[in-house]
Amino acid sequence: MRLPLPRSLRSQITASVALLVVLVVGVAGLVIVDRIDHRDRTDVDRQLTARATKVQEDADKLLSTGDGADRVGSDDYGGLLAGSQSLVRLISGNEIVAQRGDQLTVDIPVPASDGLSTIRAGGQTWRSLVQPVEDTGSERLQVLQDLGPIEQRLADNTRIVAGVAVLSMLFTAGGVWLITRVVLQPLQRLRTGAQRIRPADTHQELPTVTRPQEVADLSASLNRMLGQLQTSMHATRRFTADAGHELRTPLTTIGMNLETLQRNPHLPAAQRQEALDAMVVEHHRITTLLEGLQILARGDAGALPPRATVDLPALLDEAVRHAQHRHPTTTYSLSLAAGSAPRVQGWPAGLRLAVDNLLNNAALHGRQPHGQVHASLVWDSSLAYLSVTDDGPGIPADQREAVKERFARGRRPRSHGSGLGLALVQQQAELHGGTLTLGDADGGGLQATLAIPLRQAAPASARVTPPAHSRRG
């Protein structure tokens, strides 16, 4: 049958330590009691041997008076038997010829063989030693010792051990109960803090614990986990709010066009095509918006793949070539600093997304048509500076920070974008430990500079001071 365990940790520790103390004290005490009992019984055997030797030296004294039962009498061996609860008997065959020592109230049987043995008779226990009488050879000498005092001492010692074990258990349980109240106080603080957390709370954490080390590590780990959960929850809520806010207009437009087509089955072909084209545009807008929101939500929640080594010149070169295909009316140019190519530790897909958005924004907000977009890459001992400039009207200085926010399009937007382009670049800059800076390009237009920490210092020949404005080459 399995015993139920206490529910609280404090009770379990107290019960476990108390049980351990009982086992240790009990086992140690019983071992000691057993050794004492063994020593006492060995002493009895030694005394029996000494008495038998003494009696053997003058066996005639056993036959000095009377026969049989009449020969039970006082000690004739110089006090050897006096007060010792001992008995000496002379045996011939199976008959007791004589005996000296204590008066017996029970009949002790005659042993069949010589040597040491233990005899129980009438509720008493005797230790017996039988030896042949050396002078006669036909008679045997039996020396007996009452083991009652030794057995009583064994029982008393056992009760003492049991009492000590019980008292040790009680004192230990009380001490452990008081000590664990102090030791487990940090855990109790964590428990109380955890009980106060509610699903609607977004900025709560568990109390900070500094000792003991195991509890401090647990507190730090739980707070990190709680922070990640809160970040994920915040990202989910923000995604839901942003999506609901931004999708309302294009979905309403699609719904109105669908309703128009449904109510007017004979609508002229030109108007019908206009409505369909408008729905295609809004569908593309919704798709682009959802993709951007998903990327932002993953970044907010920290759902990122493992870092990898990124070759920035190769990434920028490929991004410029693809941007030229997407925007054939815009002319792209690229310049790279001389020297060994800088490498960073980051997320290739995230950096490519940031560069693509900078190149797309430059084409959409630059001079229309036939704009010029220039990309450049320089670096110093610690940072790589990736700049993209356009020849558009630029962004006023007082609006540059605001346009990095989500769904920000400036006061006079020149395109119908989602308003997430620079927000995505800003998020990737933060995730890579870098910055996004918006400034004026030479001759007007906007210069966007993405600064990213390098994995290691670049060679001296390739280190340059980042210019205030990127040069076209």
C-alpha positions in Angstrom: 0.0 0.0 0.0 1.4 3.4 -1.0 1.4 6.0 1.7 0.1 9.5 0.7 2.8 12.2 0.6 2.3 15.7 2.2 1.2 18.2 -0.4 3.4 21.2 0.5 7.2 21.2 -0.2 7.8 22.3 3.4 5.9 19.3 4.7 7.6 16.9 2.4 11.1 18.2 3.4 10.2 18.0 7.1 8.8 14.5 6.8 11.7 13.3 4.7 14.4 14.6 7.1 12.5 13.4 10.2 12.2 9.9 8.7 15.9 9.9 7.7 16.8 10.9 11.3 14.7 8.1 12.7 16.3 5.6 10.4 19.8 6.8 11.2 19.4 7.0 14.9 17.4 3.8 15.1 19.8 1.8 13.0 22.9 3.2 14.8 21.2 2.6 18.2 20.3 -1.0 17.4 23.8 -1.7 16.2 25.2 -0.3 19.5 22.7 -2.3 21.5 23.5 -5.4 19.6 27.2 -4.9 20.2 26.6 -4.4 23.9 24.5 -7.5 24.1 27.1 -9.5 22.2 29.8 -8.3 24.7 27.6 -9.2 27.7 27.0 -12.7 26.4 30.7 -13.1 25.6 31.5 -12.1 29.2 29.0 -14.7 30.4 30.7 -17.4 28.4 34.1 -16.3 29.7 32.8 -16.4 33.3 31.3 -19.8 32.8 34.7 -21.1 31.5 36.5 -19.5 34.5 34.0 -21.1 37.0 34.2 -24.5 35.3 38.0 -24.4 35.6 37.8 -23.4 39.3 35.4 -26.2 40.1 37.4 -28.7 38.1 40.3 -28.0 40.5 38.4 -29.3 43.5 35.4 -31.4 42.2 35.3 -33.4 45.4 33.6 -30.6 47.2 30.4 -31.3 45.1 30.3 -34.8 46.7 31.2 -33.7 50.2 27.7 -33.8 51.6 24.7 -36.0 51.0 23.4 -37.5 47.8 21.3 -36.2 45.0 19.0 -33.4 45.9 20.5 -33.2 49.4 23.7 -32.0 47.9 22.2 -28.6 46.9 23.9 -26.2 49.2 25.9 -23.0 49.7 28.9 -21.9 47.8 32.1 -23.9 48.8 34.3 -22.1 46.3 35.4 -18.9 47.9 32.4 -16.9 46.8 32.6 -17.9 43.2 28.9 -18.6 43.1 27.6 -16.2 45.7 25.1 -13.7 44.3 25.9 -14.6 40.8 22.6 -16.4 39.9 24.8 -19.3 39.0 24.5 -23.1 39.5 27.1 -25.9 39.3 25.9 -29.5 38.8 27.7 -32.8 38.7 26.1 -35.2 36.3 26.6 -38.9 36.0 24.9 -40.3 32.9 21.5 -38.6 32.9 21.3 -38.2 36.7 22.3 -35.1 38.7 24.6 -36.3 41.5 25.2 -33.0 43.2 24.8 -29.2 42.6 25.8 -26.0 44.3 24.4 -22.4 43.9 20.9 -20.9 43.6 17.9 -22.8 44.7 15.9 -23.7 41.5 12.1 -23.4 41.3 12.0 -25.1 37.9 13.5 -28.3 36.6 16.4 -27.7 34.2 16.9 -30.6 31.8 20.2 -32.4 31.6 22.0 -31.5 28.3 22.8 -34.4 26.0 26.1 -33.0 24.7 29.1 -31.1 26.1 29.9 -27.5 25.3 28.1 -24.2 25.5 24.3 -24.0 25.0 21.3 -21.8 25.9 18.5 -23.5 27.9 15.0 -22.1 28.4 13.0 -23.5 31.3 10.0 -22.1 33.3 10.2 -18.7 31.6 13.9 -18.3 32.4 16.9 -18.4 30.2 20.2 -20.0 31.3 23.6 -20.2 29.7 25.1 -23.7 30.1 28.7 -25.0 29.9 29.2 -28.8 30.1 32.6 -30.4 30.5 33.8 -33.9 31.5 35.3 -34.2 34.9 39.0 -34.7 34.4 39.6 -36.9 37.5 36.8 -39.4 36.9 36.2 -39.3 33.1 32.7 -40.8 33.6 31.1 -37.8 35.1 30.3 -34.4 33.6 30.4 -30.9 35.1 27.7 -28.4 34.3 28.0 -24.7 35.0 24.8 -22.5 34.5 24.3 -18.7 34.5 20.9 -17.0 34.6 20.6 -14.7 31.5 17.6 -12.8 32.9 19.6 -9.6 33.8 21.3 -9.6 30.3 18.0 -9.9 28.5 16.5 -7.2 30.7 19.4 -4.9 29.9 18.8 -5.7 26.2 15.1 -4.8 26.5 16.0 -1.6 28.4 18.6 -0.5 25.9 16.2 -1.2 23.0 13.5 1.0 24.7 16.1 3.8 25.2 17.0 3.7 21.5 13.4 3.8 20.5 12.8 6.7 22.8 15.8 8.6 21.6 14.8 8.0 18.0 11.3 9.3 18.6 12.6 12.4 20.4 15.2 13.0 17.7 12.5 12.8 15.1 10.3 15.3 17.0 13.1 17.8 17.6 14.4 17.4 14.0 10.9 17.9 12.5 10.3 21.0 14.6 13.7 22.4 13.7 13.4 21.6 10.0 9.9 23.1 10.0 11.2 26.4 11.3 14.3 26.4 9.1 12.4 25.6 5.9 10.2 28.6 6.5 13.2 30.8 6.0 14.9 28.7 3.3 11.7 28.4 1.2 10.7 32.0 1.6 12.2 33.0 -1.9 10.1 30.2 -3.5 7.0 31.5 -1.6 7.7 35.0 -3.0 7.8 33.5 -6.5 4.6 31.6 -5.9 2.8 34.8 -4.6 4.1 36.8 -7.5 2.9 34.1 -10.0 -0.5 34.0 -8.5 -0.9 37.8 -9.0 -0.3 37.5 -12.8 -3.4 37.7 -14.9 -3.8 37.1 -18.7 -4.7 40.7 -19.3 -1.6 42.0 -17.7 1.2 42.8 -20.2 3.9 44.2 -18.0 4.2 42.0 -15.0 7.2 40.0 -13.8 8.1 37.7 -10.8 10.0 39.1 -7.9 13.8 39.2 -8.3 15.5 36.7 -6.1 19.3 36.8 -5.4 19.7 33.7 -3.2 19.9 30.8 -3.0 21.5 30.4 -6.4 19.1 27.8 -7.7 16.1 29.9 -6.8 17.7 33.0 -8.3 18.4 31.1 -11.6 14.8 29.9 -11.6 13.5 33.4 -11.0 15.6 34.8 -13.9 14.5 31.9 -16.2 10.9 32.4 -15.4 11.1 36.2 -15.9 12.8 35.6 -19.3 10.0 33.2 -20.3 7.4 35.6 -19.0 8.9 38.4 -20.9 8.9 36.3 -24.1 5.3 35.4 -23.6 4.3 39.0 -23.0 6.3 40.1 -26.1 4.5 37.4 -28.1 1.1 38.4 -26.7 1.8 42.1 -27.4 2.9 41.2 -31.0 -0.3 39.2 -31.5 -2.5 42.0 -30.2 -0.7 44.6 -32.3 -1.0 42.4 -35.3 -4.7 42.0 -34.8 -5.2 45.7 -34.2 -3.1 46.8 -37.1 -4.7 44.2 -39.5 -8.2 45.2 -38.4 -7.5 48.9 -38.9 -5.7 48.7 -42.2 -7.7 46.0 -43.9 -11.0 47.7 -43.3 -10.6 50.2 -46.2 -9.5 47.8 -48.9 -12.1 45.2 -47.9 -14.8 47.9 -47.9 -13.7 48.9 -51.4 -13.8 45.3 -52.7 -17.2 44.8 -51.1 -18.7 47.9 -52.7 -17.3 46.9 -56.1 -18.7 43.4 -55.7 -22.1 44.8 -54.7 -22.0 47.1 -57.8 -21.3 44.2 -60.1 -24.0 42.0 -58.4 -26.7 44.7 -58.7 -25.9 45.7 -62.2 -25.5 42.5 -64.3 -25.7 44.6 -67.5 -23.0 47.1 -66.5 -21.0 48.3 -69.5 -17.8 46.4 -70.1 -15.6 49.4 -69.5 -17.2 50.1 -66.1 -17.1 46.4 -65.2 -13.4 46.2 -66.1 -12.7 49.3 -64.0 -14.4 47.7 -61.0 -12.4 44.5 -61.5 -9.1 46.4 -61.8 -9.9 48.3 -58.6 -10.5 45.0 -56.8 -7.2 43.5 -58.1 -5.4 46.6 -56.8 -7.0 46.3 -53.4 -6.4 42.5 -53.3 -2.7 43.2 -54.0 -2.7 45.8 -51.3 -4.2 43.4 -48.8 -1.7 40.7 -49.7 1.2 43.0 -49.3 -0.1 44.4 -46.1 -0.6 41.0 -44.6 2.9 39.9 -45.6 4.4 42.9 -44.0 2.3 42.5 -40.8 3.4 38.9 -40.5 7.1 39.8 -40.8 6.7 42.5 -38.2 4.8 40.2 -35.9 7.5 37.5 -36.1 10.1 40.1 -35.4 8.1 41.5 -32.4 7.7 38.0 -31.0 11.4 37.1 -31.5 10.5 34.1 -33.8 13.8 34.3 -35.7 15.9 31.6 -37.3 19.5 31.0 -36.2 22.0 33.7 -37.1 24.3 33.1 -40.1 27.3 34.9 -41.7 26.0 37.4 -44.3 28.2 38.7 -47.2 26.9 42.3 -47.5 28.4 43.2 -50.9 27.0 40.1 -52.5 23.6 40.7 -50.8 23.5 44.3 -51.9 24.6 43.5 -55.5 21.9 40.9 -55.9 19.2 43.1 -54.4 20.1 46.0 -56.8 19.8 43.7 -59.8 16.4 42.4 -58.8 15.2 46.0 -58.0 16.1 47.0 -61.5 13.8 44.3 -62.9 10.9 45.4 -60.6 11.3 49.0 -61.5 12.5 49.2 -65.1 11.9 52.9 -65.4 14.2 53.7 -62.6 18.0 53.6 -63.0 19.9 51.9 -60.2 23.7 52.3 -59.5 26.0 50.7 -56.9 29.3 51.5 -55.4 31.4 49.5 -52.9 34.4 50.5 -50.9 37.7 48.8 -51.8 39.1 46.0 -49.6 38.0 42.7 -48.0 34.2 42.4 -48.0 32.6 43.0 -44.6 30.6 40.1 -43.0 28.0 40.4 -40.3 26.2 37.8 -38.1 22.5 38.1 -38.8 19.4 36.8 -40.6 20.0 36.9 -44.4 16.3 37.0 -45.2 15.7 39.9 -42.8 18.6 41.9 -44.2 17.5 41.3 -47.7 14.0 42.4 -46.8 15.4 45.6 -45.4 17.5 46.4 -48.4 14.6 45.5 -50.8 12.4 47.9 -49.0 14.9 50.7 -49.1 15.4 50.2 -52.9 11.6 50.0 -53.5 10.9 53.1 -51.4 13.6 55.0 -53.3 12.0 54.1 -56.7 8.5 54.9 -55.5 9.3 58.2 -53.9 12.0 59.4 -56.2 11.7 61.5 -59.4 8.9 60.3 -61.7 9.5 59.1 -64.3 13.1 58.0 -64.9 14.4 58.5 -61.4 17.9 57.8 -60.3 18.6 55.5 -57.2 22.1 55.0 -55.9 23.2 52.3 -53.4 26.6 52.3 -51.6 28.4 50.3 -49.0 31.3 51.4 -46.8 32.6 50.3 -43.4 34.9 51.1 -40.5 36.3 49.0 -37.7 33.0 48.2 -36.1 30.1 49.1 -38.5 29.0 48.6 -42.1 27.0 51.6 -43.6 24.6 50.6 -46.3 23.1 53.8 -47.9 20.3 54.2 -50.5 19.7 57.7 -52.1 17.0 58.9 -54.4 16.3 62.1 -56.4 12.8 62.8 -55.1 11.6 65.6 -52.9 12.9 63.9 -49.7 11.3 64.0 -46.3 11.2 67.1 -44.1 13.4 66.8 -41.0 10.5 67.0 -38.6 8.8 64.0 -40.2 11.7 61.6 -40.5 11.2 59.8 -37.2 7.5 59.6 -37.7 7.7 57.8 -41.0 9.6 55.0 -39.4 6.4 54.1 -37.6 3.9 51.5 -38.9 1.4 52.8 -41.5 3.1 56.2 -41.7 3.0 57.7 -45.2 4.0 61.3 -44.6 1.9 64.3 -45.2 1.9 64.1 -49.0 2.4 60.4 -50.0 3.3 59.9 -53.6 2.3 56.2 -53.7 -0.3 53.9 -52.3 2.0 51.7 -50.3 1.1 50.0 -47.1 3.1 52.3 -44.9 5.2 49.4 -43.6 8.3 49.7 -45.7 10.5 51.9 -43.4 8.9 50.2 -40.3 10.3 46.9 -41.5 13.7 48.4 -42.1 13.7 49.9 -38.7 12.7 46.6 -37.1 15.5 44.8 -38.9 18.0 47.4 -37.8 17.0 47.0 -34.2 17.1 43.2 -34.4 20.7 43.4 -35.8 21.8 45.9 -33.2 22.0 48.7 -35.7 20.3 51.9 -36.6 18.3 53.5 -39.5 19.1 57.1 -40.2 17.2 59.3 -42.7 18.9 62.4 -44.1 19.3 64.6 -47.1 21.1 63.4 -50.3 23.4 65.5 -52.4 21.3 67.6 -54.7 18.1 66.9 -52.8 16.2 63.6 -52.3 16.4 61.2 -49.3 19.4 59.3 -48.1 18.5 56.3 -45.9 21.5 54.7 -44.1 21.4 51.3 -42.4 24.3 50.9 -40.0 25.0 47.3 -38.9 27.7 46.0 -36.5 30.4 43.9 -38.1 31.2 40.4 -37.0 34.9 41.3 -36.7 37.1 44.3 -37.6 37.8 44.8 -41.3 41.4 45.2 -42.6 42.9 48.6 -42.3 43.0 49.1 -46.1 39.2 48.8 -46.3 38.3 51.1 -43.3 36.9 54.4 -44.3 35.0 57.2 -42.6 31.4 57.1 -43.5 30.6 60.3 -45.6 27.9 62.7 -44.6 26.2 61.9 -48.0 26.8 59.0 -50.3 28.5 59.7 -53.6 27.2 58.4 -56.9 29.6 56.5 -59.1 
